[in-house]
Amino acid sequence: MGEQPIFSTRAHVFQIDPTTKKNWVPTSKHAVTVSYFFDSTRNVYRIISLDGSKAIINSTITPNMTFTKTSQKFGQWADSRANTVYGLGFSSESNLVKFADKFAEFKEAARLAKEKSQEKMELSSTPSQTGAAQTNMLSVNKPGKNKESAPGDLLSPVTPESINGTSEEKVTPDTPQHSEARAEPSQNALPYSHSINKHWEAELAALKGNNAKLTAALLESTANVKQWKQQLAAYQEEAERLHKRVTELECVSGQTTVIKSQKTELNQTIEELKFALRSKEEELEKLKAEVESAHEFESQKNTLTHKLQEAETKSQTLEAQLGDLEQHLESSQQESEAFRKSLRSLLELLDTKIFELTELRDTLAKLIEGSS
């Protein structure tokens, strides 16, 4: 039958940067088909993905591999044979879960197949009565034949930036709406008080939006820190176990060639674990810096809130002063109207007196003329 696909899905494919060992490098411009293949002749499971005619994933599943879900839509595994770490960005969490379940299933099948092959080799290496059988036993048990093909898989460091680079997870916190009700001032006070309030309200709204984003990032970072701490503890335990294993192998003097090769592989694994530990420590330092910046933004928000309260207090004071001025203006207008009425009455009285004096003058003039 040969090699046949048994499960397929679509995902964005990444590989760890071979230079920095920290950042992800996309190997496909868009989502491609990623398939599990089973070779019935060799009893081997493989993960294969093609971008056109180019094979961007060709990874044989071994019992010591581990597929790790680093976020809701991103997972990774290390392939020591290919000397790289593969990453897959899925369109949904359900696709990631299905792929991880299949990985665990085929990993277990690979382990069982390996145990069966070892049992067959042990049975074929049983000593017989003939010298030819003894020769075959020596050739089967020759050092290096049944050696593990790949050391323990490693988890590569994954930064939030690199995870977000899959374009599958981008957190956009809702911007809080400023909905405080304010009393409507009179038309004369509106331009000044509204300009002050709008300025501070805009700054407070922007600051609340930034604070919401930082809070969401801080919660996500806290969850990642817990996961990374667990991974760091696992790395440390693995490193201690490997050191003990190296010590035990050095004490064995019968299989020098096998010991040297295993020691070299274990030392390489230890170096990779140390590098992963350093990467995680750098990530922790970055998260601490983000937390400090979040505290600074919080203090800035408190300062602006205090300034806004002062501005509202000044606005209320100005509104009160404006009300007093309006009352004073109204009373002044009433006094002015009363004064105008008094002037009109005086003018009317003066006109009457002038008319009477005019008649009196005319009468006196006529009397003077008559007497002359």
Beta strands, then each sheet from edge to edge (+ up, - down):
strand 1: 3-16
strand 2: 24-26
strand 3: 32-39
strand 4: 44-51
strand 5: 54-60
strand 6: 68-69
strand 7: 74-79
strand 8: 84-89
sheet 1: 2+ 1- 3+ 4- 5+
sheet 2: 2+ 1- 8+ 7- 6+
end
